[in-house]
Amino acid sequence: MTTAVLLAPPPPLFAADAPVADVTVPTVGRTWPVGLRPQLLRGWEPPATAYGPGHRGVDLAAAPGTPVRAVAAGRVSFAGRVAGKGVVSVELTGTGEPPLRTTYEPVAAAVEEGEEVEPGEVIGTVDATGSHCPVTCVHWGLRRGETYLNPLSLLPPWLLRRGPSRLLPVYGAT
């Protein structure tokens, strides 16, 4: 019984949600935008039509002032205000044509348009105002051209897993 538990794969991060992976999105992400494993407040809900209802990104719980990090290498394509909210967009390096673009809001930008960023680099902080969540959060989105995609698809499986580390038996050791 103990061996079975230790060897069992960890539970999925978002078991109740739709599949995380999108085969059209390369797993170039190397870090979460906020925290180590932020609480998902609202998941990806793609609209049935271009202008239909849905949730075109994910909402991650984050306190005001929390550093917001680029999930992958790229170039800042926008850093400013949209409809009163601070927004940072990053075009991701090596992701095809048109390139993938991540967006983060509400964010007080620490970068400027045209700057190159590396995975994990701080691009701003969570703004105290402008969140559409019941508690302060970061809305993290992903687009290729005009098509919205699930931003969680950028993250490799090892970043999506949750739960404690598991020790595995070592065979042949003395």
Beta strands, then each sheet from edge to edge (+ up, - down):
strand 1: 40-42
strand 2: 58-61
strand 3: 67-69
strand 4: 74-82
strand 5: 85-92
strand 6: 100-105
strand 7: 107-109
strand 8: 116-117
strand 9: 122-126
strand 10: 137-144
strand 11: 147-149
sheet 1: 1+ 2- 10+ 6- 5+ 4- 8+
sheet 2: 1+ 2- 10+ 11-
sheet 3: 3+ 9- 7+
end
